[in-house]
Amino acid sequence: MAKRDYYEVLGVAKNASEDDIKKAYRKLAMKYHPDRNQGDGAKDAEEKFKEAKEAYEMLSDAKKRAAYDQFGHAGVDPNMGAGRGAEGFGGFAEAFGDIFGDIFGGGQGGGRRGQQVYRGADLSYAMEVTLEEAAAGKDTQIRIPSWEDCETCHGSGAKPGTQPKPCPTCHGSGTVHLRQGFFSIQQTCPHCHGNGKIIPEPCPTCSGQGRIKKHKTLEVKIPAGIADGMRIRSAGNGEPGVNHGPPGDLYIEIRIKPHDIFERDGDDLHCSVPVSVTTAALGGNIQVPTLGGKAEIELPEGTQHGKTFRLRGKGIKGVRSSYPGDLYCHIAVETPVKLTEHQRKLLKELDESIRRGGDKHSPNAKSWTDRVKDLFK
């Protein structure tokens, strides 16, 4: 089977630069690497992986590329004096060795460039706020754990008068390479855990960590309208990085305390408003609470239990909203309890009077009775 053009294999033009060729190869190697392709397509992926490797080995070598450009595949055929060394490791490790470190657990930065550098872990902090604070916003302070260089060893981790030594396993690089056939896998050194050094005599103050745990106070601004579960990011206030790597971030997660009166639904608020039987029957103006004070609604005569009144703009203006939400007041008609004999007598008289008036006083009961009759026909 005839070989494909090397430039076609890598998907680059014939005048492509060395960087373009390397980038194209790395992309294909990531896509078709055997460890990333299992199952039915494994064989096809392996062939494409080998094909890309061969193309890169030819085009990354200036002499082989010149011969290939002039004579084609014949110019680099090993049987014609320009052997490609099919089983050799060649430019594969040069172009892709550091990428394997990222795939299989390496940190940021290749071993050949020195110690492994790791970004610090992110931290999470749960903060409880009231509904009023969430609606209006709040400036507050929190205390979080932090790490500072040890004053005894000045961050080296070694006992005063001693020095850390290069790791004998990785020779100070922080990584080790495992080779099998033409594969090279870069992993964090198991001896020094990526530090590139060992400490024979640890500092007694920090136990060799080079830093000690303390606490610091942060100013936190809670934006108005923040909702339950939202997070505020405080950049650089997470755990410190390893080997002078960048610190992680702190995420402050908001938890809104349950409110005695209101329930929040997005930017809207809901509340239950208890009214007496007589107020519901006779109607009238009643006062209802809002987050900004009191408001008034007018109950029509004969207001039923469950009736909802909407007060526009009396909800919460969310952090991403242009207008505030609404307040929904749900009427809860209360049945009187612990009646005196006189009150019981009055209610019985009222009931008798209502019954004499017929169905016009209880339209819902009449409708319900009719539906029950239809059910049992």
C-alpha positions as CSV (number, residue, x, y, z in Angstrom):
1,M,0.0,0.0,0.0
2,A,1.4,3.4,-1.1
3,K,2.4,5.8,1.7
4,R,0.6,9.0,2.0
5,D,2.4,12.3,1.6
6,Y,3.9,13.3,4.9
7,Y,2.6,16.9,4.6
8,E,-0.9,15.5,4.0
9,V,-0.6,13.2,7.0
10,L,0.2,16.1,9.3
11,G,-2.2,18.4,7.5
12,V,0.3,21.2,6.9
13,A,1.6,23.0,3.8
14,K,4.9,22.2,2.2
15,N,6.3,25.6,3.4
16,A,5.2,25.0,7.0
17,S,7.6,26.1,9.7
18,E,9.1,23.8,12.3
19,D,6.7,25.1,14.9
20,D,3.7,24.4,12.6
21,I,4.9,20.9,12.0
22,K,5.4,20.2,15.7
23,K,2.0,21.6,16.7
24,A,0.3,19.5,14.0
25,Y,2.1,16.4,15.2
26,R,1.3,17.0,18.8
27,K,-2.4,17.4,18.0
28,L,-2.5,14.1,16.0
29,A,-0.5,12.3,18.7
30,M,-3.0,13.4,21.4
31,K,-5.9,12.3,19.2
32,Y,-4.6,8.9,18.2
33,H,-2.5,7.9,21.2
34,P,-3.2,4.2,22.0
35,D,-4.0,4.9,25.6
36,R,-6.8,7.2,24.5
37,N,-8.3,4.8,22.0
38,Q,-9.6,1.5,23.2
39,G,-12.1,-0.9,21.7
40,D,-13.1,-1.3,18.1
41,G,-11.2,1.7,16.8
42,A,-7.9,0.9,18.6
43,K,-6.2,-0.7,15.7
44,D,-7.0,2.1,13.2
45,A,-5.9,4.8,15.8
46,E,-2.6,3.0,16.3
47,E,-1.9,2.9,12.6
48,K,-2.6,6.7,12.3
49,F,-0.5,7.3,15.4
50,K,2.5,5.5,13.8
51,E,1.9,7.3,10.5
52,A,1.9,10.7,12.2
53,K,5.1,9.8,14.1
54,E,6.9,8.7,10.9
55,A,5.8,11.9,9.1
56,Y,7.0,14.1,12.0
57,E,10.4,12.3,12.2
58,M,11.0,12.9,8.6
59,L,9.9,16.5,8.4
60,S,11.4,17.6,11.7
61,D,14.9,16.7,10.5
62,A,16.2,19.4,8.1
63,K,18.3,16.9,6.1
64,K,15.6,14.3,5.8
65,R,13.0,17.0,4.9
66,A,15.2,18.3,2.1
67,A,15.7,14.8,0.7
68,Y,12.0,14.1,0.9
69,D,11.1,17.4,-0.8
70,Q,13.4,16.6,-3.6
71,F,12.9,12.9,-4.1
72,G,9.7,12.0,-2.2
73,H,9.6,8.8,-0.2
74,A,12.5,7.4,-2.1
75,G,14.7,10.1,-0.7
76,V,14.2,8.8,2.8
77,D,13.8,5.1,2.2
78,P,16.3,3.2,4.4
79,N,17.0,0.8,1.5
80,M,18.3,3.7,-0.5
81,G,20.7,5.0,2.1
82,A,18.6,7.5,4.0
83,G,17.2,5.3,6.7
84,R,14.5,6.7,8.9
85,G,15.1,4.4,11.9
86,A,11.5,3.2,12.2
87,E,12.1,1.8,15.7
88,G,14.1,4.7,16.9
89,F,12.7,7.2,19.4
90,G,14.0,10.3,17.6
91,G,11.9,13.4,17.6
92,F,9.0,11.8,19.3
93,A,10.3,12.5,22.8
94,E,11.5,15.9,21.8
95,A,8.2,17.0,20.5
96,F,5.9,15.2,22.8
97,G,7.6,14.0,26.0
98,D,6.4,17.0,28.0
99,I,2.8,16.6,26.8
100,F,2.7,13.0,28.2
101,G,3.4,14.5,31.6
102,D,0.1,16.4,31.4
103,I,-1.8,13.4,30.2
104,F,-0.6,11.0,32.8
105,G,-0.5,13.2,35.9
106,G,2.5,15.6,35.5
107,G,2.3,19.1,36.7
108,Q,2.8,22.4,35.0
109,G,6.2,22.7,33.4
110,G,8.4,20.0,32.0
111,G,11.0,18.0,33.9
112,R,13.8,19.2,31.6
113,R,13.1,22.7,32.5
114,G,13.5,22.2,36.3
115,Q,11.3,21.4,39.2
116,Q,7.6,20.7,38.7
117,V,5.4,23.8,39.4
118,Y,1.9,23.2,40.7
119,R,-1.0,25.6,41.1
120,G,-2.4,25.7,44.6
121,A,-5.8,24.1,45.4
122,D,-8.9,26.2,45.5
123,L,-10.7,26.7,48.8
124,S,-14.4,26.9,49.6
125,Y,-16.0,29.0,52.3
126,A,-19.7,28.8,53.2
127,M,-21.2,32.1,54.3
128,E,-24.7,32.5,55.7
129,V,-26.6,35.8,55.1
130,T,-30.1,36.9,55.9
131,L,-32.6,37.6,53.1
132,E,-32.4,41.3,53.8
133,E,-28.6,41.2,53.5
134,A,-28.9,39.3,50.2
135,A,-31.4,41.8,48.9
136,A,-29.5,45.0,49.9
137,G,-25.9,43.7,49.6
138,K,-23.4,43.8,52.4
139,D,-19.7,44.5,53.2
140,T,-18.3,42.1,55.7
141,Q,-15.1,40.4,56.8
142,I,-14.2,36.7,57.0
143,R,-11.2,34.9,58.6
144,I,-9.6,32.2,56.5
145,P,-6.6,30.0,56.9
146,S,-3.4,31.1,55.2
147,W,0.2,30.0,54.8
148,E,3.3,32.1,55.4
149,D,7.0,31.4,55.0
150,C,8.5,29.9,58.1
151,E,10.6,32.6,59.9
152,T,13.0,30.0,61.2
153,C,14.1,28.5,57.9
154,H,12.9,31.4,55.7
155,G,10.9,29.0,53.5
156,S,13.6,26.5,52.7
157,G,12.1,23.8,55.0
158,A,15.6,22.8,56.2
159,K,16.9,23.1,59.7
160,P,19.0,26.3,60.2
161,G,22.6,25.6,59.2
162,T,21.6,22.9,56.6
163,Q,20.4,23.0,53.1
164,P,18.0,20.9,51.0
165,K,19.6,18.5,48.6
166,P,18.7,17.5,45.0
167,C,16.6,14.4,44.9
168,P,18.7,11.4,43.9
169,T,15.9,9.8,42.0
170,C,15.0,12.6,39.6
171,H,18.2,14.6,40.0
172,G,16.3,17.7,40.9
173,S,13.9,17.8,38.0
174,G,10.9,16.7,40.0
175,T,9.8,14.1,37.3
176,V,10.9,10.7,36.1
177,H,10.5,9.2,32.7
178,L,9.2,5.6,32.1
179,R,10.0,4.2,28.7
180,Q,8.5,1.2,27.0
181,G,9.2,0.7,23.3
182,F,8.8,4.0,21.7
183,F,6.6,5.4,24.4
184,S,7.9,7.8,27.1
185,I,5.7,8.6,30.0
186,Q,6.6,11.5,32.3
187,Q,5.5,11.2,35.9
188,T,5.9,13.1,39.2
189,C,8.9,11.8,41.1
190,P,7.6,9.4,43.8
191,H,10.6,10.2,46.1
192,C,10.4,14.0,46.3
193,H,6.7,14.3,45.1
194,G,7.7,16.8,42.4
195,N,9.8,19.1,44.6
196,G,13.1,18.2,43.0
197,K,14.7,18.2,46.4
198,I,14.8,16.4,49.7
199,I,15.4,17.7,53.2
200,P,17.7,15.5,55.3
201,E,17.2,17.6,58.4
202,P,13.7,19.3,58.5
203,C,13.1,22.6,60.2
204,P,11.7,21.9,63.7
205,T,9.3,24.8,63.4
206,C,7.5,23.9,60.1
207,S,8.5,20.2,60.0
208,G,10.1,20.7,56.6
209,Q,7.2,22.4,54.9
210,G,8.8,25.7,54.6
211,R,5.6,27.5,55.7
212,I,3.3,27.7,58.7
213,K,-0.4,27.9,58.9
214,K,-2.0,31.2,60.1
215,H,-5.2,33.1,59.6
216,K,-6.0,36.3,57.8
217,T,-9.0,38.6,57.5
218,L,-10.5,39.3,54.1
219,E,-12.9,42.1,53.1
220,V,-15.8,40.6,51.2
221,K,-18.4,42.6,49.3
222,I,-21.7,40.8,48.8
223,P,-23.5,42.3,45.8
224,A,-27.2,43.3,46.2
225,G,-29.6,40.7,44.9
226,I,-27.3,37.7,45.3
227,A,-29.1,34.3,45.3
228,D,-28.7,31.2,47.4
229,G,-25.9,29.0,46.0
230,M,-24.1,31.7,44.1
231,R,-20.3,32.0,44.6
232,I,-18.0,34.9,45.0
233,R,-14.4,34.4,43.7
234,S,-11.5,35.8,45.6
235,A,-8.5,35.4,43.4
236,G,-5.3,34.2,44.9
237,N,-6.6,33.5,48.3
238,G,-6.6,29.7,48.0
239,E,-3.8,27.4,49.0
240,P,-0.3,28.4,47.9
241,G,1.3,26.7,44.9
242,V,4.1,24.2,45.0
243,N,7.6,25.3,44.0
244,H,6.5,28.9,43.7
245,G,3.5,28.0,41.6
246,P,0.5,30.3,41.6
247,P,-1.9,30.1,44.5
248,G,-5.5,28.8,44.1
249,D,-8.6,30.9,44.5
250,L,-11.1,31.2,47.3
251,Y,-14.8,30.6,46.5
252,I,-17.3,32.1,49.0
253,E,-20.6,30.2,48.6
254,I,-23.7,32.1,49.7
255,R,-26.3,30.4,51.9
256,I,-29.4,32.4,52.6
257,K,-31.1,31.7,56.0
258,P,-34.7,30.8,56.0
259,H,-37.0,33.8,56.6
260,D,-39.8,34.0,59.1
261,I,-42.2,35.7,56.6
262,F,-40.9,35.5,53.0
263,E,-40.0,32.8,50.6
264,R,-37.8,33.7,47.6
265,D,-38.5,32.4,44.1
266,G,-35.9,33.9,41.8
267,D,-36.5,37.7,42.1
268,D,-40.0,37.3,43.4
269,L,-41.1,37.0,47.0
270,H,-44.1,35.1,48.5
271,C,-45.7,35.5,51.8
272,S,-48.8,34.2,53.6
273,V,-51.2,36.9,55.0
274,P,-53.6,35.7,57.7
275,V,-57.0,37.5,57.8
276,S,-60.1,36.9,60.0
277,V,-63.3,35.4,58.6
278,T,-65.1,38.7,59.2
279,T,-62.4,40.7,57.3
280,A,-62.5,38.3,54.4
281,A,-66.3,38.4,54.3
282,L,-66.6,42.2,54.7
283,G,-63.5,43.3,52.9
284,G,-61.4,46.3,53.7
285,N,-57.8,47.5,53.7
286,I,-55.1,45.5,55.3
287,Q,-51.3,46.1,55.8
288,V,-48.8,43.6,54.5
289,P,-45.0,43.5,55.1
290,T,-42.4,44.1,52.4
291,L,-38.6,44.1,52.6
292,G,-38.7,47.9,52.3
293,G,-41.4,48.5,54.9
294,K,-45.2,48.2,54.9
295,A,-47.6,48.2,52.1
296,E,-51.4,48.2,51.9
297,I,-53.8,46.1,49.8
298,E,-57.5,46.3,49.5
299,L,-59.5,43.1,50.1
300,P,-62.8,43.0,48.2
301,E,-65.9,41.8,50.0
302,G,-66.1,38.0,50.0
303,T,-62.4,37.3,49.6
304,Q,-61.8,33.6,49.6
305,H,-58.9,31.6,51.2
306,G,-56.0,31.3,48.8
307,K,-56.6,34.5,46.9
308,T,-53.3,36.0,45.7
309,F,-52.5,39.7,45.5
310,R,-49.5,40.9,43.5
311,L,-47.5,43.9,44.4
312,R,-45.3,44.9,41.5
313,G,-41.7,45.8,42.2
314,K,-41.8,44.7,45.8
315,G,-39.6,41.7,45.3
316,I,-35.8,41.6,44.9
317,K,-33.6,43.0,42.1
318,G,-31.2,40.2,41.2
319,V,-27.6,40.7,40.4
320,R,-28.3,40.2,36.7
321,S,-31.7,41.8,36.6
322,S,-32.8,45.2,35.3
323,Y,-35.9,45.4,37.4
324,P,-36.9,44.1,40.8
325,G,-39.3,41.2,41.1
326,D,-42.8,41.2,42.6
327,L,-44.3,40.3,46.0
328,Y,-47.1,37.8,46.0
329,C,-49.4,37.9,49.1
330,H,-51.4,34.7,49.6
331,I,-54.6,35.2,51.7
332,A,-55.0,32.7,54.5
333,V,-58.5,33.0,56.0
334,E,-58.3,32.0,59.7
335,T,-61.0,30.0,61.4
336,P,-61.6,31.4,64.9
337,V,-60.7,29.1,67.8
338,K,-61.4,29.0,71.6
339,L,-64.8,30.6,71.3
340,T,-66.8,31.8,74.3
341,E,-70.4,30.7,74.6
342,H,-71.6,34.1,73.5
343,Q,-69.4,33.9,70.4
344,R,-70.7,30.4,69.6
345,K,-74.2,31.6,69.9
346,L,-73.6,34.5,67.5
347,L,-71.9,32.2,65.0
348,K,-74.8,29.8,65.1
349,E,-77.2,32.6,64.5
350,L,-75.1,33.8,61.6
351,D,-75.0,30.3,60.1
352,E,-78.7,30.0,60.3
353,S,-79.1,33.3,58.6
354,I,-76.7,32.4,55.9
355,R,-78.5,29.0,55.3
356,R,-81.8,30.8,55.0
357,G,-80.3,33.0,52.3
358,G,-79.7,30.1,50.1
359,D,-76.8,29.3,47.7
360,K,-76.0,32.9,46.9
361,H,-73.9,33.2,50.1
362,S,-71.8,30.0,49.4
363,P,-71.2,29.8,45.6
364,N,-68.2,27.5,46.0
365,A,-70.1,25.0,48.2
366,K,-73.0,24.9,45.7
367,S,-70.6,24.2,42.9
368,W,-68.8,21.5,44.8
369,T,-72.1,19.8,45.9
370,D,-73.2,19.7,42.2
371,R,-69.9,18.0,41.2
372,V,-70.3,15.4,43.9
373,K,-73.8,14.6,42.8
374,D,-72.6,14.2,39.2
375,L,-69.8,11.8,40.4
376,F,-72.3,9.4,42.0
377,K,-75.0,9.4,39.3
